[in-house]
Amino acid sequence: MEAMRPTYPLPALGRALAVSLSGYHAWRTRPPSRRQREDARLAAEIKAAHRRTRESYSAERLQEDLADHGVRVGVCRIKRLRRELGIRCRQKRKFKATTNSNHSLPVAKNLLSQNFAADAPNQVWLTDITYIPTNEGWLYLAGHKDICTGEIVGYAMSNRMTKNLVSESLFKAVTVKRLLMAKYNDPLLANNFDPPRGVAKRP
């Protein structure tokens, strides 16, 4: 009735909810019970403990922290008050490895030898894979970057990290550069590239 009072008249609400007007007014003027006062005090303690523990403690660990600060309360009550307050502990995401060096697959030669410099665009491209947490799981992103201009020349995304992800990014980059070369007669991008290795060779 209290929530609907601004919208509907009290007599109509009383009849619909089978509540007497005298009972409603008595409820409004009744002081908070001992349990309600304790809940209000504990809610403040729980919010303070939640901030103090960097929002990372479960109800069980929060009970221990509160006990260390002189507050004795049951775990079920903490869970109920946390739920009413909308408090949830932050979940740490598991580390996702994107590199596996323990394999017998052929390894491409290091053509750069740590010399990360280029005199002109489309001479050296670098590539890497990263992962992005989303509400639907991990999103894997592969990209190719021109070391001279800093331009992202190609990228590919997938919900799985497969060996084709980098090749797809390279294919997109080379396709775009070839179209630009054909349109503007750009001689910088040569056709002799090796997609499986993910490197655009120097012309």
MIVEXRO-486427 format. One line per field, with one value per residue: residue number from 1; residue in three letters; chain; x, y, z of N, C-alpha, C, CB in turn. Coordinates in steps of 0.001 Angstrom, whole numbers, plus 500000, padded with zeros to 6 digits. Atoms other than C-alpha are relative to their C-alpha. Glycine has a CB too. Layout:
pos = (NUM	...)
code = (Ala	...)
unit = (A	...)
n_c1 = (X	...)
n_c2 = (Y	...)
n_c3 = (Z	...)
ca_c1 = (X	...)
ca_c2 = (Y	...)
ca_c3 = (Z	...)
c_c1 = (X	...)
c_c2 = (Y	...)
c_c3 = (Z	...)
cb_c1 = (X	...)
cb_c2 = (Y	...)
cb_c3 = (Z	...)
END
This chain:
pos = (1	2	3	4	5	6	7	8	9	10	11	12	13	14	15	16	17	18	19	20	21	22	23	24	25	26	27	28	29	30	31	32	33	34	35	36	37	38	39	40	41	42	43	44	45	46	47	48	49	50	51	52	53	54	55	56	57	58	59	60	61	62	63	64	65	66	67	68	69	70	71	72	73	74	75	76	77	78	79	80	81	82	83	84	85	86	87	88	89	90	91	92	93	94	95	96	97	98	99	100	101	102	103	104	105	106	107	108	109	110	111	112	113	114	115	116	117	118	119	120	121	122	123	124	125	126	127	128	129	130	131	132	133	134	135	136	137	138	139	140	141	142	143	144	145	146	147	148	149	150	151	152	153	154	155	156	157	158	159	160	161	162	163	164	165	166	167	168	169	170	171	172	173	174	175	176	177	178	179	180	181	182	183	184	185	186	187	188	189	190	191	192	193	194	195	196	197	198	199	200	201	202	203)
code = (Met	Glu	Ala	Met	Arg	Pro	Thr	Tyr	Pro	Leu	Pro	Ala	Leu	Gly	Arg	Ala	Leu	Ala	Val	Ser	Leu	Ser	Gly	Tyr	His	Ala	Trp	Arg	Thr	Arg	Pro	Pro	Ser	Arg	Arg	Gln	Arg	Glu	Asp	Ala	Arg	Leu	Ala	Ala	Glu	Ile	Lys	Ala	Ala	His	Arg	Arg	Thr	Arg	Glu	Ser	Tyr	Ser	Ala	Glu	Arg	Leu	Gln	Glu	Asp	Leu	Ala	Asp	His	Gly	Val	Arg	Val	Gly	Val	Cys	Arg	Ile	Lys	Arg	Leu	Arg	Arg	Glu	Leu	Gly	Ile	Arg	Cys	Arg	Gln	Lys	Arg	Lys	Phe	Lys	Ala	Thr	Thr	Asn	Ser	Asn	His	Ser	Leu	Pro	Val	Ala	Lys	Asn	Leu	Leu	Ser	Gln	Asn	Phe	Ala	Ala	Asp	Ala	Pro	Asn	Gln	Val	Trp	Leu	Thr	Asp	Ile	Thr	Tyr	Ile	Pro	Thr	Asn	Glu	Gly	Trp	Leu	Tyr	Leu	Ala	Gly	His	Lys	Asp	Ile	Cys	Thr	Gly	Glu	Ile	Val	Gly	Tyr	Ala	Met	Ser	Asn	Arg	Met	Thr	Lys	Asn	Leu	Val	Ser	Glu	Ser	Leu	Phe	Lys	Ala	Val	Thr	Val	Lys	Arg	Leu	Leu	Met	Ala	Lys	Tyr	Asn	Asp	Pro	Leu	Leu	Ala	Asn	Asn	Phe	Asp	Pro	Pro	Arg	Gly	Val	Ala	Lys	Arg	Pro)
unit = (A	A	A	A	A	A	A	A	A	A	A	A	A	A	A	A	A	A	A	A	A	A	A	A	A	A	A	A	A	A	A	A	A	A	A	A	A	A	A	A	A	A	A	A	A	A	A	A	A	A	A	A	A	A	A	A	A	A	A	A	A	A	A	A	A	A	A	A	A	A	A	A	A	A	A	A	A	A	A	A	A	A	A	A	A	A	A	A	A	A	A	A	A	A	A	A	A	A	A	A	A	A	A	A	A	A	A	A	A	A	A	A	A	A	A	A	A	A	A	A	A	A	A	A	A	A	A	A	A	A	A	A	A	A	A	A	A	A	A	A	A	A	A	A	A	A	A	A	A	A	A	A	A	A	A	A	A	A	A	A	A	A	A	A	A	A	A	A	A	A	A	A	A	A	A	A	A	A	A	A	A	A	A	A	A	A	A	A	A	A	A	A	A	A	A	A	A	A	A	A	A	A	A)
n_c1 = (500819	499141	499407	501053	500794	500059	500742	501388	500526	499825	501156	500024	498905	500366	500980	499363	499006	500621	499284	500776	499266	499421	498824	498952	499442	499262	498713	499142	499519	499369	498523	499350	499805	498605	499378	499765	498901	498764	499705	499476	498625	499178	499854	498913	498752	499695	499544	498646	499099	499909	499032	498709	499394	499898	501142	499528	500254	501295	500700	499266	498801	500455	500351	498748	499519	500862	499675	498742	500310	500925	501402	500369	501229	500028	499733	501271	500480	499132	500431	501274	499810	499252	500946	500875	499194	499469	498540	499397	498547	499422	499410	498780	500024	498849	499026	500114	498726	500122	498764	499640	498680	499715	500579	499026	500316	498900	499973	499499	498775	500128	499436	499694	498873	500250	499812	501366	499943	500294	499809	501199	501128	500154	498753	500006	501233	499944	501287	500126	501325	500389	501337	500816	501136	501322	501078	500294	498794	498780	499911	498599	499761	498686	499852	498742	499697	498872	499057	499602	501076	500798	501362	500491	500317	500921	500316	501012	500505	500670	500184	499000	498667	499569	498832	500433	500384	498980	500024	501159	499634	499040	500700	500771	499076	499428	501080	500239	498842	499986	501033	499471	498919	500602	500738	499117	498737	499021	499030	499322	500412	499681	500863	499291	500160	500166	501089	499886	499041	500550	499023	499922	498575	499531	499991)
n_c2 = (498795	498816	499738	499662	498896	498787	500240	500410	499561	500995	500897	501012	500934	500803	501009	500957	500803	500483	499385	498888	498734	499824	500856	499388	498830	500491	500506	498879	499283	500937	499903	501221	501052	500248	500721	499055	499117	500782	500175	498730	499860	501004	499619	499021	500719	500856	499127	499543	501138	500282	499038	500237	501211	499768	500635	501297	501053	500675	499818	500718	499230	498740	500287	499986	498617	499296	500480	499354	498609	499989	500158	501420	500180	501264	499936	499932	498617	499209	500266	499337	498558	499706	500119	498834	498818	500140	500109	501228	499886	500017	501279	499904	500834	500888	499626	500750	500044	499908	500489	501365	500280	501428	500681	500480	499376	499170	498627	499092	499279	498629	499171	498654	500020	498919	498691	499544	498732	500126	498730	499654	500890	501310	500759	500903	500089	500789	500602	500516	500465	499677	500481	498951	500575	499457	500638	501295	500824	499389	499663	499971	498996	499988	498786	499705	498576	499507	499452	498651	499029	500287	500318	501373	500281	501124	500645	501052	500330	501290	500473	501051	499662	501036	499638	499239	498646	499076	500050	499225	498594	499681	500027	498763	498886	500051	499723	498556	499324	500274	499167	498643	499976	499992	498752	498837	500420	499944	501078	500379	501314	501027	501167	501160	500104	501382	499914	500813	499437	498730	498933	499444	499883	498761	500090)
n_c3 = (500000	499913	501308	500963	499449	500843	501239	499750	498689	498943	499806	501068	499731	498844	500415	500916	499284	498759	498883	499445	499973	498656	499932	500826	499313	498842	500497	500394	498816	499076	500059	500487	499000	499622	501114	501088	499593	500106	501420	500513	499505	500659	501411	500056	499734	501151	501088	499660	500157	501438	500548	499350	500579	501449	500666	500484	499019	499980	498725	498952	499650	499442	498613	499245	499916	499050	498654	499615	499645	498870	500412	500064	500771	500721	501431	500726	499905	500890	501376	500238	500057	501230	501110	499952	500343	501352	499904	500510	500027	501340	500376	500780	501187	500121	501014	501238	500719	501453	500589	499628	500566	499876	501152	500991	501280	500522	499529	501033	499656	499528	501058	499524	499045	499045	500637	500232	500740	501432	500700	500757	499683	500648	500015	498844	499219	498785	499659	498639	499611	498637	499659	499406	499260	500300	499243	500616	499983	500509	501419	500418	501036	500651	500800	500682	499890	500798	499021	500403	499832	498825	500437	499920	501403	500080	498720	500045	498661	499897	498625	499786	500473	500922	500803	501162	499617	500488	501463	500452	499850	501056	501276	500109	500181	501345	500952	500009	500579	501436	500607	500033	500975	501323	500207	500032	500610	498914	500208	498769	499527	500987	499955	499442	498556	499542	499015	498787	499061	499504	500180	501346	500300	500577	501453)
ca_c1 = (500000	502807	504381	501044	499718	500772	498845	495666	493395	493896	490296	490494	493871	492531	489596	491764	494385	491985	493813	491990	492908	493434	495845	497733	498098	499156	501849	503131	503460	504814	508526	510996	511250	514402	515127	514758	517084	519665	519375	519961	523079	524378	523717	526014	528679	528423	528758	531813	533366	532602	534529	537280	537879	537919	534589	536290	535037	532261	529685	531749	534956	533006	531720	535317	536229	533227	534102	537641	536006	533751	530578	529059	526474	525404	526380	522749	521891	524885	523751	520219	521355	523901	521137	518832	521661	522588	526149	528166	531861	533993	535025	538596	538811	541052	544251	544001	547228	547580	551077	552035	555742	555526	554835	556589	555225	557631	558630	559063	562412	562805	563271	563387	566007	564474	565021	561618	562115	560939	561732	558351	554852	554124	557697	557229	554007	553774	551059	549783	546818	544994	541797	538931	536496	532836	529509	529291	532814	536281	536721	540031	541457	544339	545707	548413	550106	552321	555451	556137	552753	551294	548186	546192	546109	544062	542323	540140	537980	536653	535307	538058	541811	542673	545682	543584	542877	546195	545998	542533	543824	546736	544449	542199	545178	546722	543358	542782	546321	546056	542805	544462	547483	545242	543225	546107	548876	550761	553988	554864	552891	554335	552554	555236	553845	553572	550145	550883	553821	551807	554583	554487	557885	559923	559424)
ca_c2 = (500000	502397	502004	502350	505171	508030	506397	505011	506201	504455	503214	501443	499920	498780	497029	495399	494174	493415	495809	498164	501846	501842	498911	500671	503910	501937	500241	503593	505070	501914	502237	499783	496469	495315	492948	495755	498014	495244	494606	498298	498307	495068	496372	499321	496985	494644	497505	498799	495318	494839	498007	497138	493753	495261	493641	490253	488308	485732	485642	483086	485140	488307	486684	486164	489766	491076	488883	490340	493780	492754	492017	488568	487520	484314	483515	483047	486513	487983	486283	487645	491200	491087	489955	492768	495295	493959	493193	490617	489864	490454	487310	487043	485765	482816	483469	482436	481314	482317	480903	477240	476628	472931	471517	469828	472110	473960	477413	480292	482084	485384	487665	490873	489826	492376	495191	496852	499551	500107	502807	502683	501234	497595	496440	494907	493768	492523	490229	489148	487437	488659	487737	489924	488967	489436	488546	485565	484230	484873	486641	486038	488799	488525	491624	492772	496124	498038	498832	501986	503693	502050	501204	498068	496614	493521	491715	488695	487642	484317	482619	480015	480413	478364	478277	479857	483020	484716	483517	485046	488368	488277	487355	490327	492678	491521	491621	495235	496262	494572	496412	499697	498821	498133	501301	503702	501776	501384	499410	499015	495836	492844	489597	487331	486813	483665	483490	480521	482397	485606	487859	490203	489998	492961	493744)
ca_c3 = (500000	500830	497389	495555	497723	495363	492504	494079	496900	500230	500616	497231	498137	501504	499899	497205	499670	502527	504860	507205	507115	510884	510560	507781	509768	512840	510764	509474	512964	514603	515562	514012	515810	517537	514653	512114	514108	514316	510576	509853	512058	510529	507003	507717	509153	506149	503653	505519	505610	501903	501059	503538	501888	498371	497515	497234	500290	500281	503087	505018	504846	505557	508751	509885	509073	510983	513958	513933	514233	517113	515126	515724	513135	511453	507903	506781	508028	506207	502992	503393	504091	501259	498919	500101	499688	496251	497365	495457	495667	492618	490771	489583	486039	485421	483510	479890	478241	474595	474054	474051	473554	474373	470898	467985	465253	462922	464152	461704	461595	463386	460388	462441	465025	467425	464901	465185	462558	459005	456452	454702	455128	454271	454850	458298	459943	463494	464806	468194	469838	472910	474729	475920	478709	477755	479328	476950	477586	476170	472823	471058	468874	466407	464709	462299	462754	460346	462323	460306	460431	463537	461499	462296	458794	459610	462450	463135	466109	467325	470439	470031	469690	466621	464308	461561	463559	462710	459104	458779	460115	457651	454750	455492	455745	452468	450681	451711	450766	447374	446668	447595	445463	442493	443031	443622	441819	445092	444496	448178	448805	446993	446263	447752	451254	453316	455019	457321	458837	459222	457842	454879	453210	452181	448447)
c_c1 = (500853	500573	498947	499168	499979	499117	498521	499534	500084	498763	499933	501102	499654	499020	500635	500941	499472	500770	499167	500838	500634	501254	501161	500641	500765	501361	500963	500596	500712	501524	500601	500205	501485	500752	500323	501144	501335	500395	500598	501449	500933	500210	501132	501354	500414	500496	501416	501016	500195	500995	501396	500732	500057	498969	500334	499658	498599	499349	500754	501240	499622	499598	501249	500525	499162	500291	501291	499784	498896	498536	499715	498659	500094	500182	498719	499433	500825	499570	498696	500166	500799	499076	499071	500740	500548	501511	500447	501506	500473	500660	501247	499923	501267	500919	499866	501332	499747	501265	500295	501308	500342	499290	501121	499749	501181	499860	500611	501248	499671	500680	500417	501236	499937	500264	498627	500024	499721	500093	498736	498870	500078	501321	500025	498646	500248	498615	500019	498553	499756	498591	499278	498849	498701	498970	499661	501218	501186	499892	501467	500155	501427	500079	501368	500195	501209	500953	500430	498923	499218	498567	499687	499492	499043	499749	498931	499614	499296	499800	500923	501343	500532	501189	499615	499695	500998	500010	498826	500267	500959	499321	499204	500915	500541	498934	499742	501153	500081	498951	500465	501098	499438	499308	500927	501354	501147	500981	500598	499648	500237	499073	500664	499918	499701	498922	500182	500958	499540	500953	499913	501471	500328	500026	501417)
c_c2 = (501254	500348	500483	501196	501237	499834	499734	500524	498873	499108	498897	498965	499087	498910	498924	499067	499444	500481	501172	501260	500238	499149	500559	501177	499576	499462	501133	500698	499094	500135	498693	498990	499851	499305	500948	500947	499275	499799	501271	500199	499019	500329	501008	499328	499154	500839	500501	498880	499649	500934	499717	498815	500065	499206	498593	498835	499409	500236	499334	500780	501343	499828	500040	501418	500793	499580	500636	501453	500071	499863	498516	499857	498691	500174	500113	501423	500926	499817	500727	501501	500410	499960	501210	501276	499951	499904	498646	500192	499918	498661	500246	499044	499160	500476	499090	500065	500037	499514	498604	499656	498524	499249	499613	500592	500832	501444	500876	500727	501418	500921	501381	500042	501190	501382	500535	501386	499708	501376	500463	499062	498687	499248	498966	500100	499128	499433	499485	499554	500425	499462	501070	499341	500695	499281	498612	499077	500763	500253	500137	500926	499886	501235	500107	501517	500340	500722	501418	501024	499813	499637	498525	499641	498829	499425	498947	499655	498655	499661	498840	500459	498841	500488	500836	501458	501027	500026	500805	501494	500435	500046	501280	501194	500037	500312	501490	500731	499766	500840	501452	500136	500075	501329	501182	499684	500107	498839	499450	498596	498968	498809	498809	499997	498555	499973	499116	500565	501349	501146	500481	500273	501336	499868	499933)
c_c3 = (500000	498630	499001	500448	499111	498772	500232	501358	501024	500208	498944	500214	501165	499632	499121	500738	501317	501222	500494	500012	501365	500166	499195	500709	501249	499577	499669	501212	500994	499906	499506	501128	500317	498868	498847	500337	499905	498540	499405	500443	499293	498523	499832	500230	498791	498825	500264	499821	498533	499338	500547	499374	498471	499200	499484	500924	499812	501366	501141	500444	500601	501464	500877	500169	500991	501434	500500	500417	501048	499651	499831	499295	499226	498511	499183	500026	499118	498549	499674	499856	498763	498791	499961	499612	498576	499960	499486	499955	498551	499742	499169	498815	499926	498885	498790	499264	498502	499295	500536	499315	500033	498866	499041	498629	499508	500451	498923	500485	500458	498996	500502	500886	500945	499419	499590	499366	498533	499371	499286	500408	499225	499824	501128	500692	501220	500296	501429	500218	501442	500241	500794	500757	499620	500854	499466	499974	499442	498498	499639	498796	499494	499118	499372	499978	499145	500931	499653	500329	501296	499669	500231	498607	499843	501378	499776	501430	499964	501469	500334	499450	499151	499183	498788	500330	499471	498480	499445	500096	498894	498636	499794	499732	498579	498951	499888	499327	498497	499280	499898	498967	498585	499705	499813	499379	500996	499851	501283	500461	498922	500182	500679	501524	500336	501077	501219	501034	500518	499859	498566	499698	499377	498494	499441)
cb_c1 = (499074	501142	500690	499091	500528	501395	500602	499864	498534	500338	498704	500160	501301	499415	498844	500762	501234	499922	501443	499506	499071	498968	499662	499430	498881	499200	499785	499213	498847	499555	500586	501349	499415	500070	499078	498729	499779	499835	498733	499127	500050	499363	498680	499775	499847	498757	499041	500046	499466	498622	499579	499803	499212	501395	499525	501479	500160	500156	498578	500408	500889	498827	499303	501051	499966	498533	500125	501001	499586	500179	499698	499937	499758	498715	500782	498981	500044	501490	499827	499034	500701	501160	499181	499403	501152	499557	500478	499439	500666	501014	498988	501235	499846	499546	501426	498847	500807	499697	501174	498879	501058	499548	498944	499963	498740	500044	500787	498916	500966	500615	499000	498822	501346	500849	500963	499193	501393	498587	501131	500262	498672	499349	501204	501160	498831	500516	499657	500423	499866	500068	500066	499467	500229	499662	498760	499486	499784	501213	499217	500507	499730	500241	499740	500011	500250	499521	501222	500310	499060	500017	499815	498864	501270	500541	499528	500518	499037	500812	498560	499562	500956	498845	500735	498785	499890	501386	499919	498760	500634	501137	499078	499184	501150	500627	498719	499802	501285	499758	498696	500521	500895	499009	499073	500197	500302	499295	501100	499670	498527	501475	499580	501477	498877	501349	498716	500436	501361	499608	501443	499132	500441	501382	499267)
cb_c2 = (500006	499768	498741	498804	500376	500388	498841	498454	500482	500699	500804	500667	500761	500871	500665	500738	500826	498466	500464	499675	501163	499633	498614	500453	500994	498912	499131	501001	500685	498540	500359	500337	498653	499148	498868	500796	500517	498639	499606	501182	499774	498625	500586	501109	499105	499185	501193	500524	498791	500135	501454	499758	498757	499642	500874	500050	500552	498467	499437	498604	500209	500552	498626	499132	500675	499744	498466	499934	500791	501231	500782	499373	501201	499290	498782	499011	500486	499592	498492	499694	500488	498998	498699	500150	500139	501150	500208	499630	498891	501142	499127	499694	500857	498556	499937	500548	498737	501435	500965	498984	500777	499457	500900	498484	500876	499937	500122	501015	500035	500169	500147	500558	500000	499804	499900	500017	500709	499370	499876	499921	500701	500177	500947	500343	499431	500848	498861	501079	498447	501538	498673	500989	500110	499860	500874	500205	498716	499111	501311	498572	501423	498694	501216	499409	500396	500944	499109	500036	499916	501168	500354	499837	499719	498922	501041	498736	501099	498889	499583	498667	500305	499582	498749	499354	500111	499610	498542	499637	500245	498975	498784	500235	499905	498618	499279	500525	499523	498506	499914	500399	498763	498856	500262	500537	500844	499954	500482	500979	500004	499561	499622	499999	500942	499413	499649	498624	500131	499871	499521	501308	498883	500372	501180)
cb_c3 = (501198	501012	499470	499782	501352	499556	499262	499943	499866	501296	499974	498612	500293	501083	499252	498901	500264	500001	499581	501422	499643	501087	499511	498656	500375	500728	498763	499162	500688	499695	501392	499350	499503	501281	499511	499700	501433	500695	499235	500481	501526	500143	499454	501043	501246	499586	499827	501445	500758	499329	500336	501498	500436	499516	498840	499804	501432	499707	499915	499503	498765	499185	500114	499306	498615	499673	500013	498847	498753	500747	498670	501425	499033	500265	499564	500605	501455	500174	499780	501121	501262	499815	500121	501390	500976	499160	501457	498588	500868	499822	499222	500872	498739	499740	500565	499117	500381	499588	500297	499613	500739	501400	499288	499914	500122	498466	501325	499598	498797	501423	498875	500755	499251	501225	498754	501321	500177	499757	499001	498467	499696	498653	500121	500996	499144	501185	499028	501059	499835	500257	500800	498911	501521	498488	499973	498585	499204	500304	499671	499659	500536	499161	500844	498548	501469	498842	500101	498508	498835	500917	498514	501102	499227	499066	501056	499234	500519	499281	500222	499329	501194	499078	499548	499394	501521	500535	499514	500819	501377	499986	499922	501278	500998	499730	500417	501431	500673	499734	500810	501365	500155	499870	501166	501397	498756	501392	499125	501084	500424	500117	498609	499549	500522	500543	499349	499639	499348	501429	500344	499864	499078	500541	499403)
END
